[in-house]
């Protein structure tokens, strides 16, 4: 029997045993809004099944274990043979396998595939974000490989398979494969044109030998990798298989695994190519153009990943405050805490709404939607990923000291929160990409203005923000020094226009008043007190 001094009271129960999809009203409504009605019943059923799995105690334990026991590098076997293998806790393989079977690598082969996958990605990575990297790389490799029809015919069915096979053996012997990527080098960082890895042609057409070093190689346990190297004709994209067709290991020397701030369950590595066999993807000298669609897809996943993390942080905060009592009542009923929770909920809903709109544009595939994505993806990547860390910090604080303890799960969310802002091009890279779109592709700006124009006249603060944005866009001379401010405004105007069109009035009103109208402080919890904040918080509350 427990001692009377150890009686536990006033603690929130764990947020488990619930449907992560059904509990996220903004996500459910986005799926209903954008998906073909003929696909809705099937999609809802799939997403709710994944939502229940994600909300289960068992799967949440998998996420915790995958982080508690991070991957280990084994460069040699017991006999001294070089093997370059990464060992993972079984929970990691369970998570990755479930992600593959849930269709997170199969968007290109399913109707409405990108929207359905985006929603599933938001659901599944709330369990553990680390397995999102190989899922993202595998998904994003498809458009790059399609520049070579023969390679696409060979590899795309494996990449879009819903079967996970963790064994290292020739890809032709596997029902499904996982892909990684290696672009970054020590001397270049995001400046991939400064890469020095050399590609020397072999006698067989389209085959090369690579020599060089990759400073960041994602998912080194994968079956194949897309990498950039300098061929005689310039920077070129290559496919590097992990295991060759004769069953021998390709020269793929894993030098070390990165000791990262967060994302502990996922292996990120440095690799050495020394006589590494590769196949060319696309033409020599067109490596950046070949791989750019892959980069765009992974950047969207950064937006989705941040939306996922924000949603989980907000769900945990609202759930805790629903049960926790202080100063004579529930925290959720206290006006000051309600303001904080509502402010966090606005940021989360705006991120989810924007991310799903981008995914729907991928499914549409029209020229106008492609032009819209050209501007909207880097702008969203810049802004949504930047908002993730302050949301995680404030949500953690809602749990007080409990949130600072590892068992709450909040520290893991906090450590993860800066990642998507850094990967696939940090903030300045995204900002410069937006400027390139504005200066070189007028169709992108036209598509963006057409999109936000759908909401003009519905809210005077949104109308004012659009007017101010147009004034800034009218003069792009010397714009680089003020580019972050411009891109932030592009992203928030786009979010505001979507919320005005689709969100409940209390959500759109609060967003426009604070983010566009300037009636807001410098920290969360500074919304105008006259707004209907209780309705905003209730909308964000997960029902367990």
N, C-alpha and C positions, 0 to 999 in steps of 0.2 A: 504494500500500500504506500502511495506517495505521501511524503510529509506534507503537513498542511501549508507550510511555507512555499511549497512548490506547485500549488494549484495554478493551473494555466487559465487565465481569463483574458478577454478583450484582445484576442489574436484572430486575425482573418484566416479562414480556412484556405488551403491551397487552391489555386485556380486550375482545377483538373476536372475531367469528366464532362467536358462540354464540347460543342461543335464550334470550332474556331471560325468556320465560314459563316454559319448562320448567325453567330453573335456579332458579326461585323456588318452593320447595316449599310455602311458606305460601300463596302465591297460587294455585297449582295445586289444592291441597286445598280452598281456599275455593270455587273454581269448582265442583269436584266435589261439594262439600257442598250448595251452595245452588241449583244449576241443575237444572232438570227433566232427568231422565235421558234423555229423548227428544231433548234438544237438545245433550247433552254432546259427542257425537262431532263434530258440526259446529262447536261452539264451540271445542273443543280444537284442531281443525285451523286455524280462523281465528286463534286466539290464538298458536299456535305459528308460523304464517306471519308474523304481526306481530312476534313475538318474535325470529325470525331476521332480519327486516328491521331491527329496532331494534338488534340486536347486530352488524350488519354494519359494516365499516370505512367504507363509502361514506356510509351514513346518519349515522353518528357525525360524519363530516366535515361533513355538512350542518349539524348542530347547531353545530359550532365556527365555521363560516363565517357563519352567521346572527347570531352574537354578535360576531364580529370586524368585521362590516360591518353595523352597526345601521341601523334605518330612518332616512330623512331626510324632512323636510317640504319640500314645494314649494308655496308659497302661490300663485305666479303662473307662467304660462307665459312663453315668450320674448317674447311680444307685450304682456305686461302684463295679460292676462286673469286674473282670480282663479280658481284651479282647486282649491286645498286638497286636494292629493294627498299620499299618503305612499308613498315609494319604498322597496322592500325588496330585499335581495339575493335572487337566484333561489332560493337554498337555503331561504329562508323560505317561499316559495310551494310548494316541493317538500314541505317538512315539513307545512304546513297542508293541502295537497292530499291527502297520504297519510293524515293524520289523519281527514279527511272520508271518504275512500274506505274507511277501516277501520271506519266506523260510529260514530265518536265524536260525531256529531250525530244519530244515528238511533235512539236508545234507545226513543223513544216509539212507534215503528212496528214494532218487532220483538218476538217472544216472548222472554221473559227478557232484554229489551233493557237494562235498567239494570245487571244483574249483569254481562252480557257487556261492556257499555260501560265499567263501572267497572274491570274487569280490563284491558281494552285501554288505558284512560287511565293506569293504573299502569305498564303496559309502555311506552307510547309517550312519555310525558313524561319518562321516564328519558333519552331522547335529548336533548331540549331542552324545558324547561318553558315557554318563552315562547309557543309556539303553543297551549298549553293554555288561555290566556285566551279567544281567539275561539271555540275549540271549546266551551268551557264556556258562554260567553254564548249561543251559537247553540242549544245543547242546552237551556239553562234558559229561553229565551224562550217555549218551547212552552206550558207551563202558564199563563203570564200571558196569552198570546193566546187561550187557550181560554175565557177569561171572555167573549169576544165571538165567538160561533160563526161569524159571517160573516168576520171577520178570520182566524180559525183556518183556515177552509176555504180561504182565499186563500193564506195564508202558510205553514201547517204543511208542506205537501208540499215546499216549497222549503227550509225549514229542516231537514227530516229527510232531504233528498236526500243521496246519497253521491257527488255530483259537485261538484267545486270549480271555480268560475269566478271568476277574479280581476278581470275587467273591470268597470268602472263603467258600468252601463247600467240601464235600467228593470228592476225585479225580474221583471216579467211576461215578459221576454225571456230569462230565465236559468233553467237547469235546477236550480240550487242557489244558495243565498244564505248569507251569514255575517252574524251580528248582534253588535252591541255594546250598551253600556248607559251611561247618564249619569244618575246620581242626586246625586252629591256636589257641593256648592257651597261656596264659600270661607267663607261665614259660618256654615255648619251642620255640615259634616263628616258624621258618622253621624246627626246630628239632621236628617233629611230634611224634617221638618215645618217647619223654619225656611227652606226653600227660597224663593227670591224670583222665579225664572223665571216669567214671566206667560204664560198661555194665553188668547188672545182668540178667541171663537167666530166662525166664518165663516157665511155664509148656508147652505151645504150642511151638513146634519145630520151631526154627528160630526167635523167638520173644524175646525181651529183654526190660528191663527198664534202662534208662540212667540217671546218676546223674553227674553233672559237669558244667563247665563254658567254653564258647567259646569266646575268645578275639576278633576274627573277624569272623563274620557270614555274608556272602554275600547274598544280596537280601532277607531280612527277610520277605517280603510279599509273598514269593513263596508258592507253593502248597506242595513242598517236598524238602528235603535236604539230601545230602550225608555227613555224618560226620564220624570221627574216634573216637573210644573209646576203653578202655582196657577191653576186655572180659577175662574170665578165661584162654583162650588159647593164650592171647596176643592181640596186637593192631589189631583191626578189623574194617571193614567198615560197616556202617549201613545206612538204609534209614529211615528218620524221616518224616512222613506225618504231614502236618500242621493241618489238620482236620481229625479226625478218621471216620471210616465208619458209625458209629452211629450218626454222625453229631456234636459230641462234639469236642471242641478244644483240641488238644494235649497240654501237659504241655510244653510250649515254651515261656519262660519269656524273653521278650526283655527288657534288663536293660537300654540301652541307644543307641542312634544313634551316630556314630562317627562324630565329627566336623572336616572335612577333608580340606586339602589345596585346592583341586579341586574336580571334580567329584561330584559336589554338588547335582545334580538332583537324584543321585542314593543313596539309603539307604544302609549303612554298619553299622553293629550293634554288640553289645555284647549280648549274650543270655545265659540264665540259664536253664539247664535241671534238673528237680527235679521230678522223677516219669514219665519221658517222654517215651512213647511207641515207639519202633523201631523194624525194621526187619533187620536181618543180610543180608549183601550182600557179597557173597563169604565165604570162610572158616575162622574160628577163627585164629587169628595170622597172617593173610595174608592181613591186611588192606592196607598197602602201595602198595603191588603188585596189589591189586584189583583196587585201585583208581589211579594208575600211568597213565593209558591211559587217564583218565579224565584230569589229570594234563598236559599231553602232548598236548591234544587238546586245553586247555585253554592257554597254553604257545604259541601255534601257534596264537591264537587270540590276544595275547599281541603283537606279531609281526605285525599282520594285523592292530590292533588298532593304533600302532605307525606309520605304513605306511600311514594309513588314515589321522591321525592328521598332519603328515608332508606334505602330499599332499594338504590338505586344507590350511595350513600355506603358502606353496609356491604359491598356486593358488591366495591367497589373496594378497601376496606381488607382484607377477607379474602383477596381475590385477591393483593394485594401481599404479604401476610404468608405466603401459601402458598409463594411463590418466594424471598423475601428471606431471606438468612442473616445472622446476627449472633451473636457470642459462641459460635461452635461449633455452631450448629444453625439450623433454620428458625424464623423468628419465630413462626409459628403454633403451634409446639410448646413455646414458652416459657410457663410457667405464668402469668406476669404479663400477657403480651400476650393469652394465651388468655382470661383473665378480662375484659380490655377488649373483645375481639371478641365474646365471649358476651353481655356486657352490652348492647352496641350491637345485636346480633342480636335480643335480647329486645324492645327498644324497637321495632325495625322490624317484627317479626312481630306484636306486639300491635297496632300501627297498621294493618297490612294486614288482619288478621283482623277488627278492628272496622269498618274502612271497607267491606269486602265484605259484612259483616252488614247495614250500613245500606242498601247498594245492593239487597240481596235484599229488604229491607222495602219498598222502592219498588215492586219487581215484584209483591210480594204484594198490596199495595193495600188490605188489610182495615182495618176501623176500628181494631182493636187495633194493627196495625202503624203506622198513621198516628199514633196516639197515642204509640207508642214513639218514632217519629222526632221528634215535637215536642220531646221532652226530650233524646233521644240525639244529634241532629244538632248543636245548639249546644254541648253538653257535649264531644262529640268534636272539633268545630271548635276549641274553646278549648284542649283538652289536647294533641291530636295535633300541631297546628300549633306549639304552644309547645315541644314536644320536638324539633322538627326541627333547630333551630339547634345545640343542644348535641351532637346526634348528628353533624351535619356537621362541627363543630369537632373532635370526638374522632376521627372517621374520617380526617379530613385529617391529624391528628397521627400516626396509625398509619403513614402514608407518610413521616413525618419531613420533611426539607427538600424532598424530591421532591413532597410534597403541597402545598407552599406555592408551587410553580411553576405558572404558568398552563397549561403543556402537559399537566399531569396531569389537568386537568379539575376538580380538587377545589375550586379557588377559585371557579369558576363555581357549583358546588353550594352553597358557603358563602354567596355573595352572594344566591343565590336563596332560601336557607333561611328568612329571616324573613317572606317575602312573604305566604304564605298565612295567617299569624297576623294580618296587618294588613288585607288585602283582605276585603271583604264583612263588615266589622265586626270591630274589634280585640277583644282579650281581655275588656275590661270590658263591651263590647256583648254578647258571647256569654254572659257570666256573668249579666248582667241579664235576658237572654232566658230562660235556664234558670230564674231566679227567677220570672219571669212565668208560665212553664209550671207551676211547682210551686204557685203561689198561685192561679192562675185555671183550671187544667185538671187536675183530680184524676185524670182518666183517663190522663194522660201518666205520672204517677208510678206508678199501678197497673200500666201496661204495662211500665214499666221494672223494677219489683219482680218482676213475673211472669217477665221475661226472666232476671234474675240469679238468681231463685229456682230455676231449672232446675239450677243447679250446687251448690246448698246441700247440705252433707253430704259433698262430695267432697274438700274441703281445709279444715283447721281455720283456716288463716290467712284464707282467703276468707270463711269463716263469721264470723270475728271482725270483718273489715272491713265486712261487711254489717250486723252488729249495731251497730257504731259509727256507720255511716251512718244507720241508722234512728233512732238517738238524736239525731243532728244534725238530721234532718228533722222530728223531733217538735216542735221549737221554732224557728219561723221569724221570731220577733220580733227586730227589729234585725239581720236576717241579712245585709244588704248588706255590712257591714264584714268578714264572714268568708266572703263568697260564693265567692271564688276557691278557698279551701280546700275548700269544699263541692263545687264543680263538679269540682275535681281528683279528689276521692274518688269522685264519681259515675262519672267516666270510667275510673278505674283499677279500680274494682270491676267495671264492665262488661267491661273488657278481661280481667280475671282470670277472670271467669265463663266467657267464651268460650274462653279458653285451657285452662281446666280441662276443659271439655267436649270440645274438639276438637284441641288441640295434643298432641304427644308428651309423656309424663310429665316428661322432663327439662326441657322448656321451661316447662310449667305450674308445676313445682316451683320453678324458679329465679325465675319472675315473682312467684309468691305469696310466696316467702321474702323477696324484696327490696322489691318495690313495695307489698305488702300487709302483710307480716310485720315490716317495719322492720329486717331484717338487711341493711343496705345503707349505704354511705357517702354522701358528698356529690358524688362524681364517678364517672364510669363506670370500671369495673375494680375495683369494691369488692364484688363478689358473694361470698357465703360459699364458701370454698375447697372445702368438702365436696361441692358439687354436681357433677353430670356436665357440666362445661362443654365438654369436648371434643366431646360429641355435639351440643350447642347450636351450636357453631361449625361443625361439619361440615354441619349442616343448612342453614346460611346460605351455604355456599361455592358460588359460581357455577362451573359446569363449563364451561370454554371449550374 
